[in-house]
Amino acid sequence: AGITAGIDLALAMVESDYGPAVARRVARWMVVFLQRPGGQAQVSVWAESALPVTGGLRAIVDAVITDPGADHSIASMATRAAVS
């Protein structure tokens, strides 16, 4: 938890300063997750795809990747993204 938490923090700082594309390249180069999903899957979905940067859409993508079997109806996604 200690060292990997530091790596996670460093990647978050890279993403904040240089954007998600650069952070993904760094994560691939380091062979680590850009962001660790709760289930600790063996394949990083984050490093393989371009993620939205905006808060609402990012929250929806995070929720779907973290728990694909959950309720992802239009109504629940609108609530999560704080839109009507």
Biopython code that builds the backbone (N, CA, C, O; Angstrom):
import numpy as np
from Bio.PDB.StructureBuilder import StructureBuilder

atoms = [
    (1, "ALA", "N", (0.824, -1.199, 0.000)),
    (1, "ALA", "CA", (0.000, 0.000, 0.000)),
    (1, "ALA", "C", (0.860, 1.252, 0.000)),
    (1, "ALA", "O", (0.492, 2.229, -0.652)),
    (2, "GLY", "N", (1.962, 1.269, 0.684)),
    (2, "GLY", "CA", (2.779, 2.475, 0.790)),
    (2, "GLY", "C", (3.401, 2.916, -0.522)),
    (2, "GLY", "O", (3.190, 4.045, -0.964)),
    (3, "ILE", "N", (4.152, 2.046, -1.136)),
    (3, "ILE", "CA", (4.831, 2.409, -2.384)),
    (3, "ILE", "C", (3.826, 2.593, -3.512)),
    (3, "ILE", "O", (3.923, 3.549, -4.281)),
    (4, "THR", "N", (2.862, 1.681, -3.615)),
    (4, "THR", "CA", (1.893, 1.813, -4.699)),
    (4, "THR", "C", (1.015, 3.044, -4.519)),
    (4, "THR", "O", (0.572, 3.638, -5.501)),
    (5, "ALA", "N", (0.761, 3.431, -3.275)),
    (5, "ALA", "CA", (0.000, 4.669, -3.048)),
    (5, "ALA", "C", (0.790, 5.865, -3.563)),
    (5, "ALA", "O", (0.215, 6.800, -4.120)),
    (6, "GLY", "N", (2.097, 5.837, -3.381)),
    (6, "GLY", "CA", (2.943, 6.907, -3.902)),
    (6, "GLY", "C", (2.948, 6.945, -5.422)),
    (6, "GLY", "O", (2.936, 8.018, -6.025)),
    (7, "ILE", "N", (2.966, 5.766, -6.037)),
    (7, "ILE", "CA", (2.903, 5.697, -7.499)),
    (7, "ILE", "C", (1.564, 6.236, -7.988)),
    (7, "ILE", "O", (1.508, 6.995, -8.955)),
    (8, "ASP", "N", (0.477, 5.835, -7.307)),
    (8, "ASP", "CA", (-0.855, 6.336, -7.673)),
    (8, "ASP", "C", (-0.911, 7.853, -7.567)),
    (8, "ASP", "O", (-1.464, 8.520, -8.441)),
    (9, "LEU", "N", (-0.340, 8.397, -6.501)),
    (9, "LEU", "CA", (-0.325, 9.850, -6.315)),
    (9, "LEU", "C", (0.481, 10.524, -7.420)),
    (9, "LEU", "O", (0.053, 11.538, -7.971)),
    (10, "ALA", "N", (1.635, 9.969, -7.742)),
    (10, "ALA", "CA", (2.463, 10.554, -8.798)),
    (10, "ALA", "C", (1.731, 10.549, -10.137)),
    (10, "ALA", "O", (1.794, 11.529, -10.879)),
    (11, "LEU", "N", (1.037, 9.456, -10.453)),
    (11, "LEU", "CA", (0.279, 9.398, -11.704)),
    (11, "LEU", "C", (-0.870, 10.396, -11.704)),
    (11, "LEU", "O", (-1.172, 10.995, -12.736)),
    (12, "ALA", "N", (-1.510, 10.578, -10.557)),
    (12, "ALA", "CA", (-2.585, 11.577, -10.467)),
    (12, "ALA", "C", (-2.030, 12.977, -10.695)),
    (12, "ALA", "O", (-2.684, 13.808, -11.324)),
    (13, "MET", "N", (-0.831, 13.245, -10.189)),
    (13, "MET", "CA", (-0.207, 14.556, -10.393)),
    (13, "MET", "C", (0.174, 14.751, -11.862)),
    (13, "MET", "O", (-0.011, 15.836, -12.413)),
    (14, "VAL", "N", (0.699, 13.712, -12.490)),
    (14, "VAL", "CA", (1.025, 13.791, -13.918)),
    (14, "VAL", "C", (-0.242, 14.061, -14.717)),
    (14, "VAL", "O", (-0.237, 14.893, -15.625)),
    (15, "GLU", "N", (-1.343, 13.354, -14.383)),
    (15, "GLU", "CA", (-2.605, 13.561, -15.087)),
    (15, "GLU", "C", (-3.107, 14.983, -14.887)),
    (15, "GLU", "O", (-3.599, 15.607, -15.827)),
    (16, "SER", "N", (-2.987, 15.495, -13.678)),
    (16, "SER", "CA", (-3.447, 16.856, -13.389)),
    (16, "SER", "C", (-2.634, 17.898, -14.156)),
    (16, "SER", "O", (-3.192, 18.864, -14.677)),
    (17, "ASP", "N", (-1.323, 17.703, -14.223)),
    (17, "ASP", "CA", (-0.442, 18.684, -14.865)),
    (17, "ASP", "C", (-0.381, 18.547, -16.389)),
    (17, "ASP", "O", (-0.317, 19.550, -17.100)),
    (18, "TYR", "N", (-0.399, 17.312, -16.889)),
    (18, "TYR", "CA", (-0.143, 17.089, -18.311)),
    (18, "TYR", "C", (-1.286, 16.420, -19.064)),
    (18, "TYR", "O", (-1.231, 16.295, -20.287)),
    (19, "GLY", "N", (-2.321, 15.990, -18.344)),
    (19, "GLY", "CA", (-3.477, 15.388, -18.987)),
    (19, "GLY", "C", (-3.465, 13.873, -18.943)),
    (19, "GLY", "O", (-2.437, 13.255, -18.667)),
    (20, "PRO", "N", (-4.632, 13.275, -19.222)),
    (20, "PRO", "CA", (-4.763, 11.823, -19.114)),
    (20, "PRO", "C", (-3.952, 11.031, -20.141)),
    (20, "PRO", "O", (-3.525, 9.913, -19.852)),
    (21, "ALA", "N", (-3.733, 11.585, -21.325)),
    (21, "ALA", "CA", (-2.968, 10.849, -22.344)),
    (21, "ALA", "C", (-1.528, 10.632, -21.890)),
    (21, "ALA", "O", (-0.987, 9.537, -22.041)),
    (22, "VAL", "N", (-0.915, 11.660, -21.340)),
    (22, "VAL", "CA", (0.466, 11.533, -20.853)),
    (22, "VAL", "C", (0.510, 10.585, -19.656)),
    (22, "VAL", "O", (1.417, 9.761, -19.546)),
    (23, "ALA", "N", (-0.471, 10.702, -18.764)),
    (23, "ALA", "CA", (-0.505, 9.821, -17.593)),
    (23, "ALA", "C", (-0.645, 8.359, -18.013)),
    (23, "ALA", "O", (-0.031, 7.480, -17.408)),
    (24, "ARG", "N", (-1.457, 8.088, -19.054)),
    (24, "ARG", "CA", (-1.589, 6.716, -19.558)),
    (24, "ARG", "C", (-0.267, 6.203, -20.112)),
    (24, "ARG", "O", (0.107, 5.054, -19.879)),
    (25, "ARG", "N", (0.441, 7.062, -20.850)),
    (25, "ARG", "CA", (1.742, 6.641, -21.394)),
    (25, "ARG", "C", (2.714, 6.324, -20.269)),
    (25, "ARG", "O", (3.438, 5.330, -20.332)),
    (26, "VAL", "N", (2.733, 7.163, -19.242)),
    (26, "VAL", "CA", (3.620, 6.919, -18.101)),
    (26, "VAL", "C", (3.222, 5.618, -17.400)),
    (26, "VAL", "O", (4.089, 4.820, -17.042)),
    (27, "ALA", "N", (1.914, 5.398, -17.202)),
    (27, "ALA", "CA", (1.450, 4.171, -16.545)),
    (27, "ALA", "C", (1.851, 2.937, -17.351)),
    (27, "ALA", "O", (2.275, 1.933, -16.779)),
    (28, "ARG", "N", (1.719, 3.009, -18.674)),
    (28, "ARG", "CA", (2.135, 1.874, -19.519)),
    (28, "ARG", "C", (3.637, 1.656, -19.414)),
    (28, "ARG", "O", (4.103, 0.521, -19.317)),
    (29, "TRP", "N", (4.381, 2.736, -19.434)),
    (29, "TRP", "CA", (5.837, 2.639, -19.349)),
    (29, "TRP", "C", (6.238, 2.005, -18.019)),
    (29, "TRP", "O", (7.174, 1.207, -17.962)),
    (30, "MET", "N", (5.528, 2.362, -16.958)),
    (30, "MET", "CA", (5.828, 1.812, -15.634)),
    (30, "MET", "C", (5.182, 0.442, -15.423)),
    (30, "MET", "O", (5.473, -0.235, -14.436)),
    (31, "VAL", "N", (4.304, 0.030, -16.348)),
    (31, "VAL", "CA", (3.558, -1.221, -16.271)),
    (31, "VAL", "C", (2.730, -1.272, -14.984)),
    (31, "VAL", "O", (2.784, -2.241, -14.227)),
    (32, "VAL", "N", (1.965, -0.201, -14.761)),
    (32, "VAL", "CA", (1.050, -0.139, -13.620)),
    (32, "VAL", "C", (-0.284, 0.409, -14.096)),
    (32, "VAL", "O", (-0.393, 0.904, -15.218)),
    (33, "PHE", "N", (-1.297, 0.323, -13.247)),
    (33, "PHE", "CA", (-2.593, 0.908, -13.532)),
    (33, "PHE", "C", (-2.501, 2.417, -13.465)),
    (33, "PHE", "O", (-1.769, 2.960, -12.637)),
    (34, "LEU", "N", (-3.245, 3.111, -14.337)),
    (34, "LEU", "CA", (-3.367, 4.559, -14.191)),
    (34, "LEU", "C", (-4.181, 4.854, -12.945)),
    (34, "LEU", "O", (-3.810, 5.717, -12.150)),
    (35, "GLN", "N", (-5.273, 4.154, -12.771)),
    (35, "GLN", "CA", (-6.073, 4.216, -11.548)),
    (35, "GLN", "C", (-6.491, 2.795, -11.244)),
    (35, "GLN", "O", (-6.962, 2.086, -12.133)),
    (36, "ARG", "N", (-6.329, 2.369, -10.016)),
    (36, "ARG", "CA", (-6.658, 0.995, -9.664)),
    (36, "ARG", "C", (-8.156, 0.813, -9.491)),
    (36, "ARG", "O", (-8.773, 1.485, -8.664)),
    (37, "PRO", "N", (-8.751, -0.099, -10.271)),
    (37, "PRO", "CA", (-10.158, -0.398, -10.042)),
    (37, "PRO", "C", (-10.309, -1.209, -8.759)),
    (37, "PRO", "O", (-9.361, -1.861, -8.322)),
    (38, "GLY", "N", (-11.471, -1.172, -8.167)),
    (38, "GLY", "CA", (-11.698, -1.861, -6.903)),
    (38, "GLY", "C", (-11.402, -3.343, -6.938)),
    (38, "GLY", "O", (-10.898, -3.891, -5.957)),
    (39, "GLY", "N", (-11.705, -4.014, -8.052)),
    (39, "GLY", "CA", (-11.506, -5.456, -8.145)),
    (39, "GLY", "C", (-10.084, -5.875, -8.463)),
    (39, "GLY", "O", (-9.796, -7.071, -8.494)),
    (40, "GLN", "N", (-9.190, -4.936, -8.700)),
    (40, "GLN", "CA", (-7.797, -5.226, -9.043)),
    (40, "GLN", "C", (-7.697, -6.197, -10.222)),
    (40, "GLN", "O", (-7.008, -7.213, -10.130)),
    (41, "ALA", "N", (-8.371, -5.896, -11.312)),
    (41, "ALA", "CA", (-8.326, -6.747, -12.498)),
    (41, "ALA", "C", (-6.901, -6.861, -13.025)),
    (41, "ALA", "O", (-6.076, -5.976, -12.799)),
    (42, "GLN", "N", (-6.613, -7.958, -13.730)),
    (42, "GLN", "CA", (-5.273, -8.172, -14.264)),
    (42, "GLN", "C", (-4.977, -7.271, -15.458)),
    (42, "GLN", "O", (-3.813, -6.999, -15.752)),
    (43, "VAL", "N", (-6.002, -6.813, -16.139)),
    (43, "VAL", "CA", (-5.828, -5.933, -17.286)),
    (43, "VAL", "C", (-6.341, -4.556, -16.916)),
    (43, "VAL", "O", (-7.460, -4.419, -16.422)),
    (44, "SER", "N", (-5.544, -3.548, -17.148)),
    (44, "SER", "CA", (-5.952, -2.189, -16.820)),
    (44, "SER", "C", (-6.799, -1.596, -17.934)),
    (44, "SER", "O", (-6.294, -1.298, -19.017)),
    (45, "VAL", "N", (-8.076, -1.429, -17.668)),
    (45, "VAL", "CA", (-8.967, -0.776, -18.624)),
    (45, "VAL", "C", (-8.532, 0.667, -18.807)),
    (45, "VAL", "O", (-8.647, 1.213, -19.904)),
    (46, "TRP", "N", (-8.037, 1.287, -17.754)),
    (46, "TRP", "CA", (-7.656, 2.702, -17.782)),
    (46, "TRP", "C", (-6.511, 2.958, -18.752)),
    (46, "TRP", "O", (-6.520, 3.956, -19.473)),
    (47, "ALA", "N", (-5.537, 2.076, -18.773)),
    (47, "ALA", "CA", (-4.368, 2.304, -19.619)),
    (47, "ALA", "C", (-4.654, 2.033, -21.090)),
    (47, "ALA", "O", (-3.870, 2.430, -21.953)),
    (48, "GLU", "N", (-5.755, 1.368, -21.388)),
    (48, "GLU", "CA", (-6.063, 1.002, -22.758)),
    (48, "GLU", "C", (-6.998, 1.965, -23.474)),
    (48, "GLU", "O", (-7.158, 1.862, -24.690)),
    (49, "SER", "N", (-7.615, 2.889, -22.768)),
    (49, "SER", "CA", (-8.617, 3.733, -23.413)),
    (49, "SER", "C", (-8.455, 5.191, -23.012)),
    (49, "SER", "O", (-7.889, 5.509, -21.965)),
    (50, "ALA", "N", (-8.958, 6.060, -23.858)),
    (50, "ALA", "CA", (-8.972, 7.487, -23.539)),
    (50, "ALA", "C", (-10.187, 7.754, -22.658)),
    (50, "ALA", "O", (-11.312, 7.409, -23.021)),
    (51, "LEU", "N", (-9.960, 8.360, -21.518)),
    (51, "LEU", "CA", (-11.043, 8.636, -20.581)),
    (51, "LEU", "C", (-11.451, 10.094, -20.651)),
    (51, "LEU", "O", (-10.620, 10.966, -20.902)),
    (52, "PRO", "N", (-12.724, 10.356, -20.432)),
    (52, "PRO", "CA", (-13.159, 11.756, -20.402)),
    (52, "PRO", "C", (-12.543, 12.471, -19.207)),
    (52, "PRO", "O", (-12.312, 11.871, -18.158)),
    (53, "VAL", "N", (-12.287, 13.739, -19.380)),
    (53, "VAL", "CA", (-11.667, 14.524, -18.319)),
    (53, "VAL", "C", (-12.717, 15.206, -17.460)),
    (53, "VAL", "O", (-12.479, 15.449, -16.277)),
    (54, "THR", "N", (-13.871, 15.518, -18.028)),
    (54, "THR", "CA", (-14.895, 16.252, -17.293)),
    (54, "THR", "C", (-15.466, 15.414, -16.160)),
    (54, "THR", "O", (-15.543, 14.189, -16.256)),
    (55, "GLY", "N", (-15.862, 16.080, -15.096)),
    (55, "GLY", "CA", (-16.314, 15.411, -13.886)),
    (55, "GLY", "C", (-17.506, 14.503, -14.058)),
    (55, "GLY", "O", (-17.446, 13.342, -13.652)),
    (56, "GLY", "N", (-18.601, 14.988, -14.649)),
    (56, "GLY", "CA", (-19.810, 14.188, -14.761)),
    (56, "GLY", "C", (-19.631, 12.950, -15.601)),
    (56, "GLY", "O", (-19.996, 11.852, -15.181)),
    (57, "LEU", "N", (-19.076, 13.112, -16.782)),
    (57, "LEU", "CA", (-18.866, 11.970, -17.666)),
    (57, "LEU", "C", (-17.813, 11.027, -17.097)),
    (57, "LEU", "O", (-17.933, 9.808, -17.222)),
    (58, "ARG", "N", (-16.794, 11.584, -16.479)),
    (58, "ARG", "CA", (-15.755, 10.753, -15.859)),
    (58, "ARG", "C", (-16.356, 9.904, -14.740)),
    (58, "ARG", "O", (-15.998, 8.737, -14.588)),
    (59, "ALA", "N", (-17.271, 10.487, -13.954)),
    (59, "ALA", "CA", (-17.923, 9.749, -12.867)),
    (59, "ALA", "C", (-18.716, 8.566, -13.411)),
    (59, "ALA", "O", (-18.725, 7.490, -12.813)),
    (60, "ILE", "N", (-19.381, 8.765, -14.545)),
    (60, "ILE", "CA", (-20.157, 7.676, -15.151)),
    (60, "ILE", "C", (-19.227, 6.566, -15.633)),
    (60, "ILE", "O", (-19.473, 5.392, -15.357)),
    (61, "VAL", "N", (-18.172, 6.923, -16.343)),
    (61, "VAL", "CA", (-17.232, 5.918, -16.851)),
    (61, "VAL", "C", (-16.598, 5.156, -15.692)),
    (61, "VAL", "O", (-16.481, 3.932, -15.743)),
    (62, "ASP", "N", (-16.187, 5.878, -14.646)),
    (62, "ASP", "CA", (-15.608, 5.225, -13.466)),
    (62, "ASP", "C", (-16.583, 4.209, -12.874)),
    (62, "ASP", "O", (-16.192, 3.092, -12.537)),
    (63, "ALA", "N", (-17.854, 4.598, -12.749)),
    (63, "ALA", "CA", (-18.864, 3.716, -12.160)),
    (63, "ALA", "C", (-19.081, 2.470, -13.010)),
    (63, "ALA", "O", (-19.185, 1.368, -12.472)),
    (64, "VAL", "N", (-19.149, 2.629, -14.322)),
    (64, "VAL", "CA", (-19.390, 1.482, -15.208)),
    (64, "VAL", "C", (-18.202, 0.530, -15.187)),
    (64, "VAL", "O", (-18.391, -0.686, -15.144)),
    (65, "ILE", "N", (-16.992, 1.056, -15.215)),
    (65, "ILE", "CA", (-15.805, 0.200, -15.201)),
    (65, "ILE", "C", (-15.654, -0.491, -13.856)),
    (65, "ILE", "O", (-15.294, -1.667, -13.803)),
    (66, "THR", "N", (-15.923, 0.220, -12.772)),
    (66, "THR", "CA", (-15.781, -0.350, -11.438)),
    (66, "THR", "C", (-16.818, -1.437, -11.166)),
    (66, "THR", "O", (-16.494, -2.465, -10.571)),
    (67, "ASP", "N", (-18.057, -1.217, -11.594)),
    (67, "ASP", "CA", (-19.131, -2.184, -11.333)),
    (67, "ASP", "C", (-20.029, -2.318, -12.560)),
    (67, "ASP", "O", (-21.108, -1.725, -12.605)),
    (68, "PRO", "N", (-19.592, -3.095, -13.560)),
    (68, "PRO", "CA", (-20.355, -3.203, -14.802)),
    (68, "PRO", "C", (-21.759, -3.775, -14.619)),
    (68, "PRO", "O", (-22.634, -3.524, -15.448)),
    (69, "GLY", "N", (-21.988, -4.529, -13.567)),
    (69, "GLY", "CA", (-23.284, -5.149, -13.357)),
    (69, "GLY", "C", (-24.289, -4.279, -12.628)),
    (69, "GLY", "O", (-25.438, -4.685, -12.450)),
    (70, "ALA", "N", (-23.890, -3.108, -12.207)),
    (70, "ALA", "CA", (-24.780, -2.216, -11.454)),
    (70, "ALA", "C", (-25.827, -1.592, -12.372)),
    (70, "ALA", "O", (-25.799, -1.782, -13.588)),
    (71, "ASP", "N", (-26.746, -0.848, -11.771)),
    (71, "ASP", "CA", (-27.785, -0.147, -12.525)),
    (71, "ASP", "C", (-27.152, 1.028, -13.269)),
    (71, "ASP", "O", (-26.752, 2.016, -12.653)),
    (72, "HIS", "N", (-27.066, 0.917, -14.580)),
    (72, "HIS", "CA", (-26.515, 1.999, -15.396)),
    (72, "HIS", "C", (-27.574, 2.503, -16.372)),
    (72, "HIS", "O", (-27.299, 2.760, -17.545)),
    (73, "SER", "N", (-28.780, 2.635, -15.854)),
    (73, "SER", "CA", (-29.871, 3.172, -16.671)),
    (73, "SER", "C", (-29.610, 4.651, -16.951)),
    (73, "SER", "O", (-28.769, 5.277, -16.305)),
    (74, "ILE", "N", (-30.329, 5.190, -17.906)),
    (74, "ILE", "CA", (-30.194, 6.614, -18.233)),
    (74, "ILE", "C", (-30.447, 7.461, -16.990)),
    (74, "ILE", "O", (-29.718, 8.417, -16.727)),
    (75, "ALA", "N", (-31.478, 7.112, -16.231)),
    (75, "ALA", "CA", (-31.819, 7.888, -15.033)),
    (75, "ALA", "C", (-30.699, 7.848, -13.996)),
    (75, "ALA", "O", (-30.361, 8.879, -13.415)),
    (76, "SER", "N", (-30.118, 6.667, -13.758)),
    (76, "SER", "CA", (-29.055, 6.578, -12.752)),
    (76, "SER", "C", (-27.786, 7.285, -13.218)),
    (76, "SER", "O", (-27.087, 7.896, -12.410)),
    (77, "MET", "N", (-27.482, 7.208, -14.514)),
    (77, "MET", "CA", (-26.298, 7.908, -15.022)),
    (77, "MET", "C", (-26.500, 9.417, -14.983)),
    (77, "MET", "O", (-25.563, 10.161, -14.692)),
    (78, "ALA", "N", (-27.712, 9.874, -15.274)),
    (78, "ALA", "CA", (-27.995, 11.311, -15.201)),
    (78, "ALA", "C", (-27.834, 11.813, -13.777)),
    (78, "ALA", "O", (-27.292, 12.895, -13.553)),
    (79, "THR", "N", (-28.302, 11.034, -12.817)),
    (79, "THR", "CA", (-28.137, 11.411, -11.409)),
    (79, "THR", "C", (-26.662, 11.471, -11.045)),
    (79, "THR", "O", (-26.219, 12.420, -10.398)),
    (80, "ARG", "N", (-25.900, 10.463, -11.456)),
    (80, "ARG", "CA", (-24.467, 10.421, -11.137)),
    (80, "ARG", "C", (-23.728, 11.614, -11.752)),
    (80, "ARG", "O", (-22.812, 12.163, -11.139)),
    (81, "ALA", "N", (-24.124, 12.009, -12.955)),
    (81, "ALA", "CA", (-23.464, 13.120, -13.647)),
    (81, "ALA", "C", (-24.046, 14.480, -13.266)),
    (81, "ALA", "O", (-23.576, 15.518, -13.733)),
    (82, "ALA", "N", (-25.068, 14.465, -12.418)),
    (82, "ALA", "CA", (-25.724, 15.702, -11.959)),
    (82, "ALA", "C", (-26.329, 16.485, -13.123)),
    (82, "ALA", "O", (-26.205, 17.708, -13.202)),
    (83, "VAL", "N", (-26.989, 15.748, -14.026)),
    (83, "VAL", "CA", (-27.711, 16.378, -15.136)),
    (83, "VAL", "C", (-29.131, 15.826, -15.164)),
    (83, "VAL", "O", (-29.423, 14.814, -14.528)),
    (84, "SER", "N", (-30.007, 16.494, -15.903)),
    (84, "SER", "CA", (-31.394, 16.010, -15.964)),
    (84, "SER", "C", (-31.682, 15.349, -17.296)),
    (84, "SER", "O", (-32.799, 14.883, -17.525)),
]
sb = StructureBuilder()
sb.init_structure("model")
sb.init_model(0)
sb.init_chain("A")
sb.init_seg("    ")
for serial, (resi, resn, name, xyz) in enumerate(atoms, 1):
    if name == "N":
        sb.init_residue(resn, " ", resi, " ")
    sb.init_atom(name, np.array(xyz, "f"), 0.0, 1.0, " ", f" {name:<3s}", serial, name[0])
structure = sb.get_structure()
